[in-house]
Protein backbone atom coordinates (compact mmCIF):
# COMPACT_ATOMS: atom_id res chain seq x y z
CA UNK A 1 0.00 0.00 0.00
CA UNK A 2 1.39 3.37 -1.05
CA UNK A 3 1.28 6.32 1.32
CA UNK A 4 -0.41 9.30 -0.42
CA UNK A 5 1.65 12.46 -0.92
CA UNK A 6 -1.31 14.78 -1.56
CA UNK A 7 -5.10 14.90 -1.47
CA UNK A 8 -5.51 13.48 -4.95
CA UNK A 9 -3.55 10.34 -4.01
CA UNK A 10 -5.73 9.32 -1.05
CA UNK A 11 -7.21 5.86 -1.68
CA UNK A 12 -9.92 3.67 -0.15
CA UNK A 13 -7.27 1.16 0.92
CA UNK A 14 -5.16 3.79 2.73
CA UNK A 15 -8.13 5.35 4.56
CA UNK A 16 -9.23 1.90 5.73
CA UNK A 17 -5.67 1.26 6.96
CA UNK A 18 -5.61 4.53 8.93
CA UNK A 19 -8.99 3.82 10.54
CA UNK A 20 -7.83 0.29 11.39
CA UNK A 21 -4.66 1.64 13.04
CA UNK A 22 -6.65 4.20 14.96
CA UNK A 23 -9.25 1.75 16.27
CA UNK A 24 -6.59 -0.84 17.19
CA UNK A 25 -4.92 1.79 19.36
CA UNK A 26 -8.17 3.33 20.61
CA UNK A 27 -10.23 0.25 21.45
CA UNK A 28 -9.11 -3.34 20.97
CA UNK A 29 -6.66 -4.91 18.51
CA UNK A 30 -9.17 -7.62 17.54
CA UNK A 31 -11.48 -5.11 15.85
CA UNK A 32 -11.70 -5.46 12.07
CA UNK A 33 -12.67 -2.53 9.89
CA UNK A 34 -14.68 -2.38 6.70
CA UNK A 35 -14.62 1.09 5.19
CA UNK A 36 -17.97 1.89 3.60
CA UNK A 37 -17.26 5.40 2.27
CA UNK A 38 -14.89 8.35 2.49
CA UNK A 39 -14.70 11.90 1.22
CA UNK A 40 -11.81 14.33 0.72
CA UNK A 41 -12.01 18.12 0.70
CA UNK A 42 -9.59 20.98 1.18
CA UNK A 43 -9.52 22.23 4.78
CA UNK A 44 -8.26 25.75 4.04
CA UNK A 45 -9.11 28.61 1.75
CA UNK A 46 -6.64 29.93 -0.85
CA UNK A 47 -3.68 31.66 0.78
CA UNK A 48 -4.39 30.36 4.30
CA UNK A 49 -1.80 27.58 4.43
CA UNK A 50 1.73 28.37 3.28
CA UNK A 51 3.68 25.40 4.64
CA UNK A 52 1.36 22.47 4.02
CA UNK A 53 -1.61 21.02 2.19
CA UNK A 54 -4.41 20.55 4.72
CA UNK A 55 -7.15 18.09 3.85
CA UNK A 56 -10.47 17.32 5.52
CA UNK A 57 -11.06 13.56 5.45
CA UNK A 58 -14.44 12.17 6.50
CA UNK A 59 -15.18 8.45 6.50
CA UNK A 60 -17.74 5.87 7.55
CA UNK A 61 -16.91 2.31 8.53
CA UNK A 62 -18.33 -0.87 10.01
CA UNK A 63 -16.48 -2.24 13.04
CA UNK A 64 -16.59 -6.02 13.45
CA UNK A 65 -15.66 -7.64 16.75
CA UNK A 66 -13.69 -10.81 16.06
CA UNK A 67 -14.79 -13.63 18.32
CA UNK A 68 -14.43 -17.39 18.65
CA UNK A 69 -18.11 -17.72 19.48
CA UNK A 70 -20.42 -19.11 16.81
CA UNK A 71 -22.73 -16.14 17.14
CA UNK A 72 -21.37 -12.86 15.88
CA UNK A 73 -22.65 -9.48 17.04
CA UNK A 74 -23.91 -7.00 14.45
CA UNK A 75 -21.29 -4.53 13.17
CA UNK A 76 -20.98 -1.14 14.80
CA UNK A 77 -21.32 1.73 12.35
CA UNK A 78 -19.04 4.68 13.04
CA UNK A 79 -18.19 8.00 11.39
CA UNK A 80 -14.80 9.71 11.42
CA UNK A 81 -13.58 13.23 10.77
CA UNK A 82 -9.83 13.77 10.38
CA UNK A 83 -7.44 16.46 9.24
CA UNK A 84 -4.67 15.16 6.99
CA UNK A 85 -1.52 17.21 6.57
CA UNK A 86 0.83 16.78 3.62
CA UNK A 87 3.89 18.71 2.59
CA UNK A 88 3.21 21.86 0.56
CA UNK A 89 2.20 21.40 -3.07
CA UNK A 90 4.73 24.06 -3.99
CA UNK A 91 8.10 22.32 -4.61
CA UNK A 92 10.21 25.23 -3.34
CA UNK A 93 8.22 25.40 -0.10
CA UNK A 94 8.56 21.61 0.25
CA UNK A 95 12.34 21.75 0.03
CA UNK A 96 12.56 24.62 2.53
CA UNK A 97 10.35 22.68 4.95
CA UNK A 98 12.57 19.62 4.64
CA UNK A 99 15.76 21.61 5.23
CA UNK A 100 14.27 23.34 8.29
CA UNK A 101 12.74 20.00 9.44
CA UNK A 102 9.40 21.66 10.11
CA UNK A 103 7.47 18.50 9.21
CA UNK A 104 9.60 16.28 11.45
CA UNK A 105 9.06 18.55 14.43
CA UNK A 106 5.31 18.67 14.04
CA UNK A 107 4.89 14.93 13.64
CA UNK A 108 7.08 14.32 16.69
CA UNK A 109 5.09 16.86 18.74
CA UNK A 110 1.80 15.06 18.05
CA UNK A 111 3.09 11.50 18.19
CA UNK A 112 5.46 11.68 21.18
CA UNK A 113 6.33 14.97 22.85
CA UNK A 114 2.88 16.14 23.95
CA UNK A 115 2.19 12.70 25.40
CA UNK A 116 5.53 12.74 27.26
CA UNK A 117 4.87 16.19 28.70
CA UNK A 118 1.35 15.32 29.80
CA UNK A 119 2.57 12.06 31.37
CA UNK A 120 5.20 14.09 33.22
CA UNK A 121 2.43 16.26 34.66
CA UNK A 122 0.36 13.24 35.73
CA UNK A 123 3.36 11.63 37.40
CA UNK A 124 4.69 14.70 39.20
CA UNK A 125 1.95 17.25 39.84
CA UNK A 126 1.34 17.65 43.56
CA UNK A 127 -2.11 19.14 43.02
CA UNK A 128 -4.11 17.62 40.18
CA UNK A 129 -7.37 19.40 40.94
CA UNK A 130 -6.79 21.70 37.95
CA UNK A 131 -5.80 19.82 34.81
CA UNK A 132 -2.69 21.57 33.48
CA UNK A 133 -1.89 19.26 30.58
CA UNK A 134 -1.44 20.48 27.00
CA UNK A 135 -4.54 20.68 24.82
CA UNK A 136 -3.81 19.68 21.22
CA UNK A 137 -5.73 17.71 18.57
CA UNK A 138 -5.61 13.97 19.07
CA UNK A 139 -2.91 12.21 17.07
CA UNK A 140 -4.34 9.56 14.72
CA UNK A 141 -1.52 8.39 12.44
CA UNK A 142 1.68 9.60 10.85
CA UNK A 143 4.75 8.61 8.88
CA UNK A 144 7.92 10.52 8.05
CA UNK A 145 10.90 9.20 6.13
CA UNK A 146 12.99 10.15 3.13
CA UNK A 147 10.19 9.52 0.64
CA UNK A 148 6.93 9.69 2.65
CA UNK A 149 5.23 12.21 4.88
CA UNK A 150 1.71 12.42 6.20
CA UNK A 151 0.17 13.47 9.50
CA UNK A 152 -3.40 12.57 10.46
CA UNK A 153 -5.10 14.17 13.47
CA UNK A 154 -8.61 14.72 14.75
CA UNK A 155 -10.75 17.38 13.14
CA UNK A 156 -11.43 19.58 16.14
CA UNK A 157 -14.10 21.52 14.28
CA UNK A 158 -16.26 18.38 14.35
CA UNK A 159 -16.15 18.75 18.15
CA UNK A 160 -17.35 22.37 18.06
CA UNK A 161 -13.93 24.02 18.08
CA UNK A 162 -13.62 27.04 15.82
CA UNK A 163 -11.26 29.78 14.72
CA UNK A 164 -11.63 33.40 15.77
CA UNK A 165 -11.76 36.08 13.08
CA UNK A 166 -8.15 37.11 12.46
CA UNK A 167 -9.28 40.52 11.19
CA UNK A 168 -10.80 41.34 14.60
CA UNK A 169 -8.07 39.91 16.80
CA UNK A 170 -8.46 38.34 20.24
CA UNK A 171 -10.35 40.05 23.04
CA UNK A 172 -9.08 39.96 26.63
CA UNK A 173 -10.84 36.72 27.60
CA UNK A 174 -9.44 34.78 24.64
CA UNK A 175 -5.99 36.31 25.06
CA UNK A 176 -5.87 35.31 28.72
CA UNK A 177 -6.78 31.70 27.84
CA UNK A 178 -4.19 31.58 25.05
CA UNK A 179 -1.51 32.99 27.37
CA UNK A 180 -2.42 30.49 30.09
CA UNK A 181 -1.99 27.55 27.72
CA UNK A 182 1.30 28.68 26.22
CA UNK A 183 2.59 29.06 29.79
CA UNK A 184 1.69 25.39 30.26
CA UNK A 185 3.89 24.36 27.34
CA UNK A 186 6.80 26.44 28.61
CA UNK A 187 6.57 25.30 32.23
CA UNK A 188 5.95 21.64 31.42
CA UNK A 189 8.85 21.45 28.96
CA UNK A 190 11.26 23.15 31.35
CA UNK A 191 10.26 20.84 34.21
CA UNK A 192 10.42 17.74 32.01
CA UNK A 193 13.86 18.65 30.70
CA UNK A 194 15.31 18.98 34.21
CA UNK A 195 14.90 15.21 34.63
CA UNK A 196 14.88 14.03 31.01
CA UNK A 197 16.81 16.24 28.59
CA UNK A 198 14.14 16.94 25.97
CA UNK A 199 16.57 18.07 23.28
CA UNK A 200 18.69 14.97 23.84
CA UNK A 201 15.67 12.71 23.44
CA UNK A 202 14.33 14.75 20.53
CA UNK A 203 17.29 16.49 18.86
CA UNK A 204 15.11 17.97 16.11
CA UNK A 205 13.96 20.56 18.69
CA UNK A 206 17.42 21.91 19.37
CA UNK A 207 17.68 25.58 18.53
CA UNK A 208 18.44 25.98 14.82
CA UNK A 209 19.42 29.42 13.49
CA UNK A 210 18.12 28.40 10.06
CA UNK A 211 14.64 29.46 11.29
CA UNK A 212 15.71 33.06 11.90
CA UNK A 213 17.89 33.10 8.78
CA UNK A 214 14.84 32.16 6.69
CA UNK A 215 12.77 34.80 8.43
CA UNK A 216 15.33 37.60 8.05
CA UNK A 217 14.60 38.21 4.32
CA UNK A 218 10.90 38.45 5.20
CA UNK A 219 11.74 41.07 7.83
CA UNK A 220 13.81 43.07 5.33
CA UNK A 221 11.01 42.98 2.75
CA UNK A 222 8.38 43.94 5.34
CA UNK A 223 10.48 46.98 6.33
CA UNK A 224 10.90 47.97 2.68
CA UNK A 225 7.14 47.68 2.19
CA UNK A 226 6.63 49.92 5.22
CA UNK A 227 9.03 52.49 3.76
CA UNK A 228 7.13 52.55 0.45
CA UNK A 229 3.88 53.01 2.33
CA UNK A 230 5.18 55.77 4.64
CA UNK A 231 6.50 57.75 1.69
CA UNK A 232 2.85 58.41 0.84
CA UNK A 233 2.13 59.71 4.39
CA UNK A 234 3.99 62.98 4.99
CA UNK A 235 2.61 63.20 8.55
CA UNK A 236 4.83 60.25 9.51
CA UNK A 237 8.11 61.46 8.01
CA UNK A 238 10.00 60.94 11.29
CA UNK A 239 9.12 57.23 11.38
CA UNK A 240 10.00 57.02 7.70
CA UNK A 241 13.43 58.55 8.31
CA UNK A 242 14.17 56.04 11.08
CA UNK A 243 13.12 53.07 8.95
CA UNK A 244 15.17 54.28 5.99
CA UNK A 245 18.20 54.73 8.21
CA UNK A 246 17.73 51.46 10.10
CA UNK A 247 16.35 49.11 7.46
CA UNK A 248 19.41 46.83 7.58
CA UNK A 249 20.33 47.41 11.22
CA UNK A 250 16.86 46.43 12.45
CA UNK A 251 16.90 43.05 10.69
CA UNK A 252 20.45 42.35 11.86
CA UNK A 253 19.56 43.28 15.44
CA UNK A 254 16.51 41.03 15.23
CA UNK A 255 18.57 38.05 14.11
CA UNK A 256 21.27 38.56 16.75
CA UNK A 257 18.62 38.92 19.45
CA UNK A 258 16.89 35.74 18.31
CA UNK A 259 20.01 33.63 17.80
CA UNK A 260 22.13 34.54 20.84
CA UNK A 261 20.76 32.05 23.35
CA UNK A 262 23.41 32.99 25.88
CA UNK A 263 21.54 36.28 26.40
CA UNK A 264 18.20 34.62 27.19
CA UNK A 265 17.35 34.22 30.87
CA UNK A 266 14.91 31.36 30.26
CA UNK A 267 14.87 28.57 27.68
CA UNK A 268 12.21 25.94 27.06
CA UNK A 269 10.15 24.41 24.26
CA UNK A 270 8.37 27.14 22.32
CA UNK A 271 5.54 26.96 19.78
CA UNK A 272 7.19 29.39 17.36
CA UNK A 273 4.05 30.35 15.42
CA UNK A 274 1.67 31.26 18.22
CA UNK A 275 -1.03 33.43 16.69
CA UNK A 276 -4.79 33.56 16.33
CA UNK A 277 -5.06 31.15 13.38
CA UNK A 278 -3.25 28.44 15.34
CA UNK A 279 -5.76 28.56 18.19
CA UNK A 280 -9.12 26.78 18.17
CA UNK A 281 -11.77 27.72 20.74
CA UNK A 282 -14.88 25.93 21.96
CA UNK A 283 -17.94 27.46 23.60
CA UNK A 284 -20.88 26.32 25.71
CA UNK A 285 -24.30 27.84 25.19
CA UNK A 286 -25.73 29.24 28.42
CA UNK A 287 -29.42 28.36 28.26
CA UNK A 288 -30.37 31.08 30.76
CA UNK A 289 -29.06 34.09 28.86
CA UNK A 290 -28.32 32.56 25.46
CA UNK A 291 -24.66 33.64 25.62
CA UNK A 292 -21.78 31.49 24.41
CA UNK A 293 -19.28 30.83 27.20
CA UNK A 294 -15.65 30.13 26.34
CA UNK A 295 -14.77 26.71 27.72
CA UNK A 296 -11.76 25.18 25.95
CA UNK A 297 -8.85 25.68 23.54
CA UNK A 298 -6.70 23.57 21.22
CA UNK A 299 -3.19 24.55 20.09
CA UNK A 300 -2.36 23.56 16.51
CA UNK A 301 0.42 23.85 13.90
CA UNK A 302 3.68 22.88 15.62
CA UNK A 303 6.06 23.05 12.66
CA UNK A 304 8.31 25.78 14.09
CA UNK A 305 8.48 24.42 17.66
CA UNK A 306 12.00 24.57 19.07
CA UNK A 307 14.01 25.11 22.24
CA UNK A 308 14.17 28.87 22.61
CA UNK A 309 13.14 31.92 24.63
CA UNK A 310 9.49 31.55 25.80
CA UNK A 311 9.01 35.33 25.72
CA UNK A 312 9.10 35.16 21.90
CA UNK A 313 5.80 33.24 21.90
CA UNK A 314 4.21 36.04 23.92
CA UNK A 315 5.55 38.74 21.61
CA UNK A 316 4.30 36.80 18.60
CA UNK A 317 0.79 36.36 20.01
CA UNK A 318 0.38 39.94 21.21
CA UNK A 319 1.78 41.68 18.12
CA UNK A 320 -0.03 39.53 15.56
CA UNK A 321 -3.33 38.73 17.24
CA UNK A 322 -4.40 41.61 19.49
CA UNK A 323 -5.23 45.26 18.91
CA UNK A 324 -3.21 48.24 20.13
CA UNK A 325 -6.11 49.20 22.42
CA UNK A 326 -6.07 45.82 24.17
CA UNK A 327 -2.30 45.96 24.62
CA UNK A 328 -2.42 49.51 25.93
CA UNK A 329 -5.14 48.76 28.48
CA UNK A 330 -4.32 45.20 29.56
CA UNK A 331 -0.69 44.32 28.76
CA UNK A 332 0.45 44.24 32.37
CA UNK A 333 -2.45 42.01 33.43
CA UNK A 334 -1.85 39.64 30.50
CA UNK A 335 1.85 39.29 31.24
CA UNK A 336 1.24 38.86 34.96
CA UNK A 337 -1.27 36.07 34.17
CA UNK A 338 1.38 34.33 32.05
CA UNK A 339 4.05 34.68 34.74
CA UNK A 340 1.75 33.51 37.54
CA UNK A 341 0.69 30.46 35.51
CA UNK A 342 4.27 29.58 34.60
CA UNK A 343 5.48 29.83 38.21
CA UNK A 344 2.44 28.00 39.62
CA UNK A 345 2.84 25.02 37.28
CA UNK A 346 6.59 24.90 37.95
CA UNK A 347 5.96 24.82 41.69
CA UNK A 348 3.22 22.21 41.29
CA UNK A 349 5.70 19.99 39.43
CA UNK A 350 8.28 20.44 42.22
CA UNK A 351 10.63 22.31 39.87
CA UNK A 352 10.50 25.90 41.16
CA UNK A 353 12.12 28.66 39.12
CA UNK A 354 14.87 30.70 40.81
CA UNK A 355 15.76 34.23 39.68
CA UNK A 356 12.67 34.72 37.55
CA UNK A 357 10.41 37.05 39.47
CA UNK A 358 7.91 39.26 37.67
CA UNK A 359 10.30 42.21 37.43
CA UNK A 360 13.03 40.03 35.86
CA UNK A 361 10.50 38.55 33.47
CA UNK A 362 9.29 42.02 32.46
CA UNK A 363 12.87 43.17 31.89
CA UNK A 364 13.38 40.27 29.48
CA UNK A 365 10.09 41.05 27.75
CA UNK A 366 11.22 44.64 27.25
CA UNK A 367 14.68 43.65 26.03
CA UNK A 368 13.23 41.46 23.27
CA UNK A 369 10.37 43.74 22.18
CA UNK A 370 11.97 44.41 18.79
CA UNK A 371 11.50 40.75 17.88
CA UNK A 372 7.78 41.00 18.60
CA UNK A 373 7.35 44.18 16.58
CA UNK A 374 9.11 42.79 13.51
CA UNK A 375 7.30 39.44 13.64
CA UNK A 376 3.99 41.24 14.00
CA UNK A 377 4.73 43.59 11.11
CA UNK A 378 5.58 40.65 8.84
CA UNK A 379 2.59 38.52 9.77
CA UNK A 380 0.07 41.35 9.52
CA UNK A 381 1.24 42.07 5.97
CA UNK A 382 1.14 38.40 5.00
CA UNK A 383 -2.16 37.39 6.60
CA UNK A 384 -4.44 40.43 6.53
CA UNK A 385 -3.71 41.46 2.96
CA UNK A 386 -5.90 40.42 0.06
CA UNK A 387 -2.74 40.07 -2.02
CA UNK A 388 -1.47 37.54 0.51
CA UNK A 389 -4.23 35.14 -0.55
CA UNK A 390 -2.48 34.80 -3.91
CA UNK A 391 0.98 34.07 -2.48
CA UNK A 392 0.30 30.32 -2.34
CA UNK A 393 -2.32 29.68 -5.02
CA UNK A 394 -2.19 25.90 -4.56
CA UNK A 395 -3.52 26.14 -0.99
CA UNK A 396 -7.21 25.37 -1.00
CA UNK A 397 -7.10 23.78 -4.45
CA UNK A 398 -8.00 20.14 -4.85
CA UNK A 399 -6.51 20.04 -8.32
CA UNK A 400 -2.92 20.50 -7.25
CA UNK A 401 -1.02 17.33 -7.98
CA UNK A 402 2.71 18.08 -7.75
CA UNK A 403 5.12 16.69 -10.26
CA UNK A 404 2.61 15.37 -12.84
CA UNK A 405 2.97 17.98 -15.56
CA UNK A 406 6.23 18.75 -17.33
CA UNK A 407 6.29 22.14 -15.64
CA UNK A 408 5.68 20.53 -12.26
CA UNK A 409 8.49 18.04 -12.75
CA UNK A 410 10.85 20.82 -13.81
CA UNK A 411 9.96 22.87 -10.72
CA UNK A 412 10.52 19.86 -8.45
CA UNK A 413 13.97 19.21 -9.89
CA UNK A 414 14.85 22.91 -9.83
CA UNK A 415 13.74 23.22 -6.20
CA UNK A 416 15.97 20.34 -5.12
CA UNK A 417 18.93 22.06 -6.75
CA UNK A 418 18.24 25.71 -5.93
CA UNK A 419 16.89 25.62 -2.35
CA UNK A 420 19.93 23.95 -0.69
CA UNK A 421 22.13 26.58 -2.34
CA UNK A 422 19.79 29.47 -1.50
CA UNK A 423 19.80 28.77 2.25
CA UNK A 424 23.57 29.07 2.50
CA UNK A 425 24.66 32.31 4.21
CA UNK A 426 26.56 33.35 1.08
CA UNK A 427 23.47 32.91 -1.09
CA UNK A 428 20.79 34.59 1.01
CA UNK A 429 20.25 37.13 -1.74
CA UNK A 430 18.40 34.44 -3.73
CA UNK A 431 15.76 33.99 -1.04
CA UNK A 432 15.60 37.73 -0.48
CA UNK A 433 14.87 38.35 -4.18
CA UNK A 434 12.20 35.65 -4.24
CA UNK A 435 10.48 36.98 -1.11
CA UNK A 436 10.69 40.58 -2.33
CA UNK A 437 8.96 39.61 -5.57
CA UNK A 438 6.36 37.55 -3.72
CA UNK A 439 5.47 40.27 -1.17
CA UNK A 440 5.72 43.33 -3.42
CA UNK A 441 1.94 43.34 -4.18
CA UNK A 442 1.31 43.87 -0.46
CA UNK A 443 3.20 47.18 -0.55
CA UNK A 444 0.89 48.35 -3.33
CA UNK A 445 -2.13 47.26 -1.30
CA UNK A 446 -0.87 49.28 1.67
CA UNK A 447 -0.40 52.35 -0.52
CA UNK A 448 -3.87 52.04 -2.07
CA UNK A 449 -5.35 52.06 1.45
CA UNK A 450 -8.50 50.10 0.60
CA UNK A 451 -7.79 47.38 3.15
CA UNK A 452 -8.43 49.50 6.23
CA UNK A 453 -8.13 46.59 8.68
CA UNK A 454 -4.61 45.75 7.54
CA UNK A 455 -3.54 49.39 7.25
CA UNK A 456 -4.87 50.30 10.69
CA UNK A 457 -3.26 47.31 12.46
CA UNK A 458 -0.01 47.91 10.58
CA UNK A 459 0.10 51.61 11.52
CA UNK A 460 -0.74 50.78 15.15
CA UNK A 461 2.36 48.59 15.34
CA UNK A 462 4.57 51.25 13.77
CA UNK A 463 3.33 53.91 16.17
CA UNK A 464 3.83 51.61 19.16
CA UNK A 465 7.36 50.77 18.02
CA UNK A 466 8.15 54.47 17.63
CA UNK A 467 6.77 55.23 21.10
CA UNK A 468 8.91 52.46 22.66
CA UNK A 469 12.03 53.58 20.80
CA UNK A 470 12.34 50.28 18.92
CA UNK A 471 13.08 52.03 15.61
CA UNK A 472 16.21 53.66 17.02
CA UNK A 473 18.92 51.22 15.96
CA UNK A 474 21.50 51.08 18.75
CA UNK A 475 24.29 48.66 19.47
CA UNK A 476 23.21 45.71 21.59
Order of alpha helices (4+ residues) and beta strands (2+ residues): alpha-beta-beta-beta-alpha-alpha-alpha-beta-beta-beta-alpha-alpha-alpha-alpha-beta-beta-beta-beta-alpha-alpha-alpha-alpha-alpha-alpha-alpha
